[in-house]
Amino acid sequence: MSNNFSQLLDLAIKQGHSRSNLMAEIKQAIIAKYREQNPKAAIGIAVLIDEESGLIKIFAGDKDLGSEKFSQEANQLAQNILINKIAQGQNGVNNQEVDEHTGRSATKNEKNGSGILGKIIFWAYNVYFLFFNFSMALSLVVGQNFMELIKSLEWTQALTFLGIFFLPIATVIFVIRKSLQKNSASLMKLLFLFELPLAVLLLLASSLIDQTTVFTGLSLLALLAIPLLLYMHFSKVKLATLPTQIFGFFSQLSTVLLGYYVLLFSFFLPLILIGLPKEFLSNFFYSSGSSINMVNYPAMFVGLIFVLILFILVLSLSALPYILLRTLWQITKKSQLSLIDSLGEKKAEKNIAMSWIIVLIFFALSLFRWPDHRLLAQLSEFDQEADYLTQETAAAPLIEQEEKLQQLVERKLEARRYYLFDKDEDFLADAYEQVFASEIFAEAIQTTFIHLAYPLVYWEEQTNQRVLGDNFQYLFGYPYYQSKSDLEEIDIRFKKPEEEEDKDVLLTYREITVNTEADGLLARVTIEEEYENQTNQQQ
């Protein structure tokens, strides 16, 4: 092997390759491979190569980091690099063999990339949604509702709406500019790894954007980045230094948040893998055992096959979050290696560390729950049973901030819909108790899950919420969920008529009728009057 290395090196140099460039490329590749196998390796790794013997050593300071196995792998890697360099510069038979091999690969890729089914799927999807978006935009413009719709949306909702609208347009433009129309494989990657997942996530974001906390908003941002990360990873897109840094940051952010959600999903995994088969099989054998003399064995066999297929399908779907998390971690490591190649080891290490710190800071800040506004605290402390002077003093600062207070109360009392879970829910404990028949174990799982899912759990007391609504209505005379403009319209509708000028008339008849209701507590009073005009003018 050592002789092979020295011979390959000499041959590559004879073909015109620079010795220093060859050795630098080999060393960078060996360091990248070592870091891939040892992510926690120290900074300042050096590689020593004996060009005569082919012996390769890797050091950090004076410490020898390489094992005999890694030295063999590094030697093989170095030989592969030299062989590739030689193949690029060979002429004659060897060059023809390389060309034939490359030609066969290109022909194979061309066949794979020219599948008509992939093209039909991609263009049918995009043409349909282009037509749908155009029809919807035309109907809005013709109906003169477009600007009203835009004004009714918040800026976040408007962004997601525009994202859904322009996604197929941007995809088609990208395909045309990159000349990917005839490459079925690239079209399928673009559709299934980028466009379709991003469209689904944008639809999800549009439905959740008006009822999100800071944490769920950050989670949506990370989820929206995943399709782009997957597409760029599997398409092997080459990026410059700054885009690589941005790409690495979002891969880190998505990995952290997806890892958190996968951790929460793991609490449901035993219920899926144990509870579902247990439920299916118990029902199946109970129904077949109840009439043992009339068992239909073919039907029983078909039923078992169906249950097995269903279980395999559920198992595959349950594995998807873990597969996606592993893929994101690989993307993150790959982006870090790219930074090392472009920035150098020391500068890249600092850049990667800073990126991780920023991600963790964002994650920590999204967990923080800001304290309630002082107006809400004053409103909750308002005493409806206190004397008039005390109530007037307490109500004065609240009445001055009526509109703002209404917004605060409305958001506070409707905050439950921003969270997936409630601290008093015990759905997970009930499920675990049913599957594992242990109340203590089930309660421990429920408690652990609720605390781990802290940013997704509603922790407020319901009694405190009712006090805010009651006190607001007591102070202002209308419920917090009703706008003041609606009340003003009601006041106008029942406003007393303006007093008319005195008229010169003579009252000639008056009859007053009183009908009591509700045991004399209510009464309907009817007054009938007749007047005689005392002038020659109409009054």
C-alpha positions as CSV (number, residue, x, y, z in Angstrom):
1,M,0.0,0.0,0.0
2,S,2.9,2.3,0.8
3,N,4.5,1.7,-2.6
4,N,1.2,2.3,-4.3
5,F,1.0,5.8,-2.6
6,S,4.4,6.9,-3.7
7,Q,3.9,5.6,-7.2
8,L,0.6,7.3,-7.5
9,L,2.0,10.5,-6.2
10,D,4.9,10.4,-8.7
11,L,2.5,9.7,-11.6
12,A,0.2,12.6,-10.6
13,I,3.2,15.0,-10.4
14,K,4.4,13.8,-13.8
15,Q,1.0,14.7,-15.3
16,G,1.5,18.3,-14.2
17,H,-0.2,18.4,-10.8
18,S,1.4,20.5,-8.1
19,R,3.0,18.5,-5.2
20,S,2.0,21.1,-2.6
21,N,-1.6,21.3,-3.9
22,L,-2.0,17.5,-3.9
23,M,-0.7,17.2,-0.4
24,A,-2.9,20.1,0.9
25,E,-6.0,18.5,-0.7
26,I,-5.2,15.1,0.8
27,K,-4.6,16.6,4.3
28,Q,-7.9,18.6,4.2
29,A,-9.8,15.4,3.2
30,I,-8.2,13.4,6.0
31,I,-9.0,16.1,8.6
32,A,-12.6,16.2,7.4
33,K,-12.9,12.5,7.6
34,Y,-11.4,12.4,11.1
35,R,-13.8,15.2,12.3
36,E,-16.7,13.3,10.8
37,Q,-15.8,10.3,12.9
38,N,-14.8,12.4,16.0
39,P,-17.1,15.4,16.2
40,K,-15.6,16.5,19.6
41,A,-12.0,16.5,18.3
42,A,-9.7,19.3,19.5
43,I,-8.9,22.4,17.5
44,G,-5.5,22.6,15.7
45,I,-5.3,19.1,14.1
46,A,-2.2,18.5,11.9
47,V,-1.6,15.7,9.4
48,L,1.9,14.2,8.7
49,I,2.4,12.1,5.5
50,D,5.5,10.1,4.7
51,E,5.6,10.4,0.9
52,E,8.0,7.4,0.6
53,S,6.3,4.9,2.9
54,G,2.8,6.3,2.6
55,L,2.5,6.3,6.5
56,I,-0.1,8.9,7.7
57,K,-0.3,10.3,11.2
58,I,-2.7,12.8,12.7
59,F,-1.7,15.0,15.7
60,A,-3.2,17.6,18.0
61,G,-0.1,19.3,19.5
62,D,2.2,16.5,20.6
63,K,-0.6,14.0,21.0
64,D,-1.0,11.2,18.4
65,L,-4.8,11.0,17.6
66,G,-4.8,8.3,14.9
67,S,-5.3,4.6,15.4
68,E,-3.9,1.9,13.1
69,K,-7.3,1.5,11.6
70,F,-7.7,5.2,10.9
71,S,-4.2,5.3,9.4
72,Q,-5.2,2.6,6.9
73,E,-8.5,4.4,6.1
74,A,-6.5,7.7,5.6
75,N,-4.0,6.0,3.3
76,Q,-6.8,4.5,1.2
77,L,-8.5,7.9,1.1
78,A,-5.2,9.5,-0.1
79,Q,-4.8,6.9,-2.8
80,N,-8.4,7.5,-4.0
81,I,-7.7,11.2,-4.4
82,L,-4.5,10.6,-6.3
83,I,-6.3,8.1,-8.6
84,N,-9.0,10.6,-9.3
85,K,-6.4,13.2,-10.2
86,I,-4.6,10.8,-12.5
87,A,-7.9,9.8,-14.1
88,Q,-8.6,13.5,-14.9
89,G,-5.3,13.9,-16.7
90,Q,-4.8,10.6,-18.4
91,N,-4.7,10.1,-22.2
92,G,-4.9,6.9,-24.2
93,V,-6.5,3.7,-23.0
94,N,-6.9,4.7,-19.4
95,N,-8.5,8.0,-20.4
96,Q,-10.9,6.1,-22.7
97,E,-11.8,3.7,-20.0
98,V,-12.6,6.6,-17.7
99,D,-14.6,8.3,-20.5
100,E,-16.5,5.1,-21.1
101,H,-17.3,4.7,-17.4
102,T,-18.3,8.3,-17.2
103,G,-20.4,7.9,-20.4
104,R,-22.2,4.9,-18.9
105,S,-22.9,6.8,-15.8
106,A,-24.1,9.8,-17.7
107,T,-26.3,7.6,-19.9
108,K,-27.7,6.0,-16.8
109,N,-28.4,9.3,-15.2
110,E,-29.9,10.6,-18.4
111,K,-32.3,7.7,-18.5
112,N,-33.2,8.2,-14.9
113,G,-33.6,11.9,-15.4
114,S,-35.8,11.7,-18.5
115,G,-38.7,9.7,-17.0
116,I,-42.0,11.0,-18.4
117,L,-44.0,10.2,-15.3
118,G,-41.9,12.5,-13.1
119,K,-42.4,15.3,-15.6
120,I,-46.1,14.8,-15.8
121,I,-46.4,14.8,-12.0
122,F,-44.4,18.0,-11.6
123,W,-46.0,20.0,-14.4
124,A,-49.5,18.8,-13.6
125,Y,-49.1,20.0,-10.0
126,N,-47.7,23.4,-10.8
127,V,-49.9,24.1,-13.8
128,Y,-53.0,23.3,-11.7
129,F,-52.0,25.6,-8.9
130,L,-50.9,28.4,-11.3
131,F,-54.3,28.2,-12.9
132,F,-56.0,28.1,-9.4
133,N,-54.0,31.1,-8.1
134,F,-54.7,33.1,-11.3
135,S,-58.4,32.3,-11.1
136,M,-58.5,33.3,-7.4
137,A,-56.6,36.5,-8.0
138,L,-58.9,37.4,-11.0
139,S,-62.0,36.8,-8.9
140,L,-60.7,39.0,-6.1
141,V,-59.8,41.8,-8.5
142,V,-63.1,41.6,-10.4
143,G,-65.0,41.4,-7.2
144,Q,-63.1,44.4,-5.9
145,N,-62.4,42.5,-2.7
146,F,-58.6,42.2,-3.1
147,M,-57.6,45.3,-1.1
148,E,-60.2,44.7,1.5
149,L,-58.8,41.2,2.0
150,I,-55.2,42.5,2.2
151,K,-56.3,45.1,4.8
152,S,-58.1,42.6,6.9
153,L,-55.0,40.4,7.2
154,E,-52.2,41.0,9.6
155,W,-48.7,41.3,8.1
156,T,-47.7,37.8,9.1
157,Q,-50.9,36.4,7.5
158,A,-50.3,38.5,4.4
159,L,-46.8,37.1,4.1
160,T,-48.0,33.5,4.3
161,F,-50.8,34.2,1.9
162,L,-48.3,35.7,-0.6
163,G,-45.9,32.8,0.0
164,I,-48.6,30.3,-1.0
165,F,-49.6,32.4,-4.0
166,F,-46.1,32.9,-5.5
167,L,-44.6,29.5,-4.5
168,P,-45.5,27.7,-7.8
169,I,-44.6,30.8,-9.8
170,A,-41.1,30.9,-8.2
171,T,-40.6,27.2,-8.7
172,V,-41.4,27.3,-12.4
173,I,-39.1,30.3,-12.9
174,F,-36.3,28.5,-11.0
175,V,-36.8,25.4,-13.2
176,I,-36.7,27.4,-16.4
177,R,-33.6,29.4,-15.4
178,K,-31.7,26.3,-14.3
179,S,-32.8,24.4,-17.5
180,L,-34.2,21.5,-15.4
181,Q,-37.3,21.0,-17.7
182,K,-36.0,17.7,-19.1
183,N,-34.5,16.3,-15.9
184,S,-37.1,14.2,-14.2
185,A,-35.0,13.4,-11.1
186,S,-34.3,17.1,-10.4
187,L,-38.0,17.9,-10.9
188,M,-39.0,15.2,-8.4
189,K,-36.5,16.4,-5.8
190,L,-37.7,19.9,-6.2
191,L,-41.4,18.9,-5.9
192,F,-41.2,16.4,-3.0
193,L,-38.3,17.7,-1.0
194,F,-39.0,21.5,-1.4
195,E,-42.2,22.7,-3.0
196,L,-44.8,20.3,-1.6
197,P,-43.6,20.2,2.0
198,L,-43.2,24.0,1.9
199,A,-46.8,24.4,0.6
200,V,-48.1,22.2,3.4
201,L,-46.2,24.1,6.0
202,L,-47.3,27.5,4.7
203,L,-50.9,26.3,4.9
204,L,-50.3,25.1,8.4
205,A,-48.7,28.5,9.3
206,S,-51.6,30.4,7.8
207,S,-54.0,28.6,10.1
208,L,-51.8,29.0,13.2
209,I,-50.2,32.4,12.7
210,D,-52.9,34.4,14.5
211,Q,-52.8,32.1,17.5
212,T,-49.1,31.5,18.2
213,T,-46.8,32.1,21.1
214,V,-43.2,33.1,20.5
215,F,-42.1,29.5,20.8
216,T,-44.6,28.2,18.2
217,G,-43.7,31.1,15.9
218,L,-40.0,30.1,16.2
219,S,-41.0,26.4,15.6
220,L,-42.9,27.4,12.4
221,L,-39.9,29.3,11.1
222,A,-37.7,26.2,11.7
223,L,-40.2,23.9,10.0
224,L,-40.5,26.2,7.0
225,A,-36.7,26.0,6.6
226,I,-36.6,22.2,6.5
227,P,-37.8,21.7,2.9
228,L,-35.2,24.1,1.6
229,L,-32.5,22.4,3.7
230,L,-33.5,18.9,2.4
231,Y,-33.6,20.0,-1.2
232,M,-30.2,21.8,-1.1
233,H,-28.7,18.8,0.7
234,F,-29.9,16.1,-1.7
235,S,-29.3,18.2,-4.7
236,K,-25.7,18.9,-3.5
237,V,-26.0,22.7,-4.1
238,K,-22.7,24.5,-3.7
239,L,-22.8,27.7,-1.7
240,A,-20.5,30.6,-1.0
241,T,-19.2,31.4,2.5
242,L,-22.0,33.7,3.7
243,P,-24.9,31.6,2.4
244,T,-23.2,28.5,3.9
245,Q,-23.2,30.3,7.3
246,I,-26.9,31.2,7.0
247,F,-27.6,27.6,5.8
248,G,-25.7,26.2,8.8
249,F,-27.6,28.5,11.3
250,F,-31.0,27.4,10.0
251,S,-29.9,23.7,10.0
252,Q,-28.9,24.1,13.6
253,L,-32.1,25.8,14.6
254,S,-34.2,23.2,12.8
255,T,-32.3,20.4,14.3
256,V,-32.7,21.7,17.9
257,L,-36.4,22.4,17.6
258,L,-37.2,19.1,15.7
259,G,-35.1,17.3,18.4
260,Y,-37.3,18.8,21.0
261,Y,-40.5,17.8,19.3
262,V,-39.2,14.3,18.6
263,L,-38.5,14.0,22.4
264,L,-42.1,14.8,23.1
265,F,-43.3,12.4,20.4
266,S,-41.3,9.7,22.1
267,F,-43.8,9.7,25.0
268,F,-46.5,8.6,22.6
269,L,-44.3,6.0,20.9
270,P,-45.0,3.2,23.5
271,L,-48.7,3.7,23.1
272,I,-48.3,3.4,19.3
273,L,-46.0,0.4,19.3
274,I,-47.5,-1.5,22.3
275,G,-51.0,-0.1,22.8
276,L,-52.2,-0.4,19.2
277,P,-51.1,-4.0,18.6
278,K,-52.5,-5.0,22.0
279,E,-55.8,-3.4,21.2
280,F,-56.0,-5.0,17.7
281,L,-54.9,-8.5,18.8
282,S,-57.1,-8.5,21.9
283,N,-60.2,-7.7,19.9
284,F,-59.2,-10.1,17.2
285,F,-58.7,-13.1,19.4
286,Y,-61.7,-12.3,21.6
287,S,-64.0,-12.3,18.5
288,S,-62.4,-15.5,17.2
289,G,-62.3,-17.3,20.5
290,S,-66.0,-16.5,21.4
291,S,-67.1,-19.0,18.8
292,I,-64.2,-21.5,18.6
293,N,-66.4,-24.1,16.8
294,M,-67.2,-21.7,14.0
295,V,-63.7,-20.2,13.3
296,N,-63.2,-19.2,9.7
297,Y,-59.4,-19.9,9.4
298,P,-58.9,-18.2,6.0
299,A,-60.6,-15.1,7.2
300,M,-58.6,-15.2,10.4
301,F,-55.4,-15.5,8.4
302,V,-56.3,-12.6,6.2
303,G,-57.2,-10.5,9.3
304,L,-53.8,-11.3,10.8
305,I,-52.0,-10.3,7.6
306,F,-54.0,-7.0,7.5
307,V,-53.0,-6.3,11.1
308,L,-49.4,-7.0,10.3
309,I,-49.4,-4.7,7.3
310,L,-51.1,-2.0,9.3
311,F,-48.5,-2.3,12.1
312,I,-45.6,-2.1,9.6
313,L,-47.2,1.0,8.1
314,V,-47.6,2.6,11.5
315,L,-44.1,1.6,12.5
316,S,-42.7,3.2,9.3
317,L,-44.6,6.4,9.9
318,S,-43.5,6.5,13.6
319,A,-39.8,6.2,12.4
320,L,-40.1,9.3,10.0
321,P,-39.5,11.9,12.7
322,Y,-36.3,10.1,13.8
323,I,-35.1,9.7,10.3
324,L,-35.7,13.3,9.5
325,L,-33.8,14.4,12.7
326,R,-30.9,12.2,11.8
327,T,-30.9,13.7,8.3
328,L,-30.9,17.2,9.7
329,W,-28.0,16.4,12.0
330,Q,-26.0,15.1,8.9
331,I,-26.9,18.3,7.1
332,T,-25.6,20.4,10.0
333,K,-22.3,18.4,10.2
334,K,-21.9,18.7,6.4
335,S,-22.4,22.5,6.5
336,Q,-19.8,22.7,9.3
337,L,-17.3,20.8,7.3
338,S,-17.9,23.2,4.4
339,L,-17.2,26.1,6.6
340,I,-14.0,24.5,7.7
341,D,-12.9,24.2,4.1
342,S,-13.8,27.8,3.2
343,L,-12.8,29.7,6.4
344,G,-10.1,27.5,7.8
345,E,-10.3,25.4,10.9
346,K,-9.9,28.0,13.7
347,K,-12.2,30.7,12.2
348,A,-14.8,28.1,11.3
349,E,-14.8,26.7,14.9
350,K,-15.5,30.1,16.3
351,N,-18.2,30.7,13.7
352,I,-20.0,27.4,14.4
353,A,-19.8,28.0,18.2
354,M,-21.3,31.5,17.9
355,S,-24.1,30.1,15.7
356,W,-24.9,27.4,18.3
357,I,-25.0,30.1,21.0
358,I,-27.4,32.2,19.0
359,V,-29.7,29.2,18.4
360,L,-29.7,28.3,22.1
361,I,-30.4,32.0,23.1
362,F,-33.4,32.1,20.7
363,F,-34.6,28.8,22.1
364,A,-34.3,30.1,25.7
365,L,-35.9,33.5,25.0
366,S,-38.9,31.7,23.3
367,L,-39.5,29.8,26.5
368,F,-39.7,32.9,28.6
369,R,-43.3,34.0,29.5
370,W,-43.6,37.8,30.1
371,P,-45.5,38.9,33.2
372,D,-49.0,40.3,32.8
373,H,-49.4,44.0,32.2
374,R,-50.0,46.1,35.3
375,L,-53.5,47.1,34.0
376,L,-54.5,43.4,34.2
377,A,-53.2,43.1,37.7
378,Q,-55.2,46.3,38.7
379,L,-58.4,44.9,37.0
380,S,-58.2,41.5,38.7
381,E,-57.8,43.3,42.1
382,F,-60.8,45.5,41.6
383,D,-63.4,44.7,44.3
384,Q,-67.1,44.9,43.2
385,E,-68.2,44.7,46.9
386,A,-66.2,47.8,48.0
387,D,-67.8,51.2,48.8
388,Y,-68.3,53.7,46.0
389,L,-65.4,55.9,46.9
390,T,-62.9,53.0,46.9
391,Q,-64.3,51.7,43.6
392,E,-64.0,55.2,42.0
393,T,-60.4,55.5,43.0
394,A,-59.5,52.0,41.7
395,A,-61.4,52.5,38.4
396,A,-60.0,55.9,37.5
397,P,-56.7,54.6,35.9
398,L,-58.5,51.7,34.3
399,I,-61.2,53.9,32.6
400,E,-58.5,56.1,31.0
401,Q,-57.1,53.0,29.3
402,E,-60.4,51.4,28.2
403,E,-59.3,50.4,24.6
404,K,-55.9,49.0,25.6
405,L,-57.4,47.2,28.6
406,Q,-60.0,45.6,26.4
407,Q,-57.2,44.3,24.1
408,L,-55.2,42.9,27.0
409,V,-58.3,41.2,28.6
410,E,-59.3,39.7,25.2
411,R,-55.8,38.3,24.6
412,K,-55.5,37.0,28.2
413,L,-58.9,35.3,28.2
414,E,-58.4,33.7,24.8
415,A,-54.8,32.6,25.4
416,R,-55.8,29.0,25.9
417,R,-56.1,28.5,22.2
418,Y,-52.5,29.4,21.7
419,Y,-51.3,26.2,23.5
420,L,-51.6,22.6,22.6
421,F,-52.0,21.3,26.1
422,D,-53.4,22.3,29.5
423,K,-51.7,21.7,32.8
424,D,-54.9,20.0,34.2
425,E,-55.2,17.5,31.3
426,D,-54.5,13.8,32.0
427,F,-55.1,12.3,28.6
428,L,-51.6,10.7,28.5
429,A,-52.0,9.3,32.0
430,D,-55.3,7.7,31.0
431,A,-53.8,6.1,27.9
432,Y,-50.7,4.7,29.8
433,E,-52.9,3.4,32.5
434,Q,-55.1,1.6,30.0
435,V,-52.1,0.1,28.2
436,F,-49.8,-0.7,31.1
437,A,-52.3,-1.1,33.9
438,S,-50.2,1.0,36.4
439,E,-51.7,4.2,37.8
440,I,-48.4,5.3,39.4
441,F,-46.4,4.8,36.2
442,A,-49.1,6.7,34.2
443,E,-49.1,9.6,36.6
444,A,-45.3,9.9,36.5
445,I,-45.3,9.9,32.7
446,Q,-48.0,12.6,32.6
447,T,-46.2,14.8,35.1
448,T,-42.8,14.4,33.2
449,F,-44.5,15.1,29.9
450,I,-46.3,18.3,31.1
451,H,-43.1,19.8,32.5
452,L,-41.0,18.9,29.4
453,A,-43.7,20.4,27.1
454,Y,-43.7,23.6,29.2
455,P,-43.7,26.0,26.2
456,L,-46.7,24.2,24.7
457,V,-48.7,24.0,28.0
458,Y,-51.3,26.5,29.3
459,W,-50.5,27.1,33.0
460,E,-53.1,29.7,34.0
461,E,-55.9,29.2,36.5
462,Q,-59.4,29.4,34.9
463,T,-60.9,31.1,38.0
464,N,-58.6,34.1,37.6
465,Q,-59.7,34.4,34.0
466,R,-63.4,34.8,34.9
467,V,-62.6,37.5,37.4
468,L,-61.0,39.7,34.6
469,G,-64.1,39.3,32.3
470,D,-66.6,40.0,35.1
471,N,-64.7,43.1,36.4
472,F,-64.3,44.5,32.8
473,Q,-68.1,44.2,32.2
474,Y,-68.8,45.7,35.6
475,L,-66.7,48.8,34.9
476,F,-67.6,49.5,31.3
477,G,-71.0,48.0,31.0
478,Y,-70.3,45.6,28.1
479,P,-68.4,42.3,27.7
480,Y,-64.7,42.4,26.6
481,Y,-65.5,40.5,23.4
482,Q,-67.9,43.1,22.1
483,S,-66.6,46.2,20.4
484,K,-67.6,49.7,21.5
485,S,-68.6,50.7,18.0
486,D,-71.4,48.0,18.1
487,L,-72.7,49.6,21.4
488,E,-72.6,53.1,19.8
489,E,-74.8,51.8,16.9
490,I,-77.2,50.3,19.4
491,D,-77.3,53.7,21.3
492,I,-78.0,55.5,18.0
493,R,-80.8,53.0,17.2
494,F,-82.5,53.6,20.5
495,K,-81.6,57.3,20.9
496,K,-84.4,59.5,22.2
497,P,-85.9,61.7,19.5
498,E,-84.9,65.3,19.6
499,E,-87.4,67.6,21.3
500,E,-89.6,69.5,18.9
501,E,-90.5,73.2,19.1
502,D,-93.7,74.2,21.1
503,K,-96.8,74.0,18.9
504,D,-100.0,75.9,19.2
505,V,-102.4,73.0,19.7
506,L,-105.3,72.2,22.0
507,L,-105.3,68.8,23.8
508,T,-108.9,67.5,23.3
509,Y,-108.5,63.8,24.4
510,R,-106.1,61.7,26.6
511,E,-106.4,58.1,27.8
512,I,-103.7,56.3,29.9
513,T,-103.8,52.5,30.1
514,V,-101.6,50.5,32.5
515,N,-101.2,46.7,32.1
516,T,-99.2,45.0,34.9
517,E,-97.0,42.0,34.4
518,A,-94.9,39.7,36.6
519,D,-97.0,40.1,39.7
520,G,-96.9,43.8,39.5
521,L,-93.1,44.1,39.2
522,L,-93.5,45.3,35.5
523,A,-96.1,47.4,33.8
524,R,-96.9,48.4,30.2
525,V,-98.1,52.0,30.0
526,T,-100.0,53.2,26.9
527,I,-100.8,56.9,26.4
528,E,-103.3,58.0,23.6
529,E,-103.7,61.7,22.9
530,E,-105.6,63.8,20.4
531,Y,-104.9,67.5,19.6
532,E,-106.7,70.3,17.7
533,N,-104.8,72.8,15.6
534,Q,-105.4,76.3,16.8
535,T,-103.8,78.0,13.8
536,N,-104.2,78.2,10.0
537,Q,-100.8,76.6,9.4
538,Q,-99.9,72.9,9.2
539,Q,-98.1,71.8,12.4
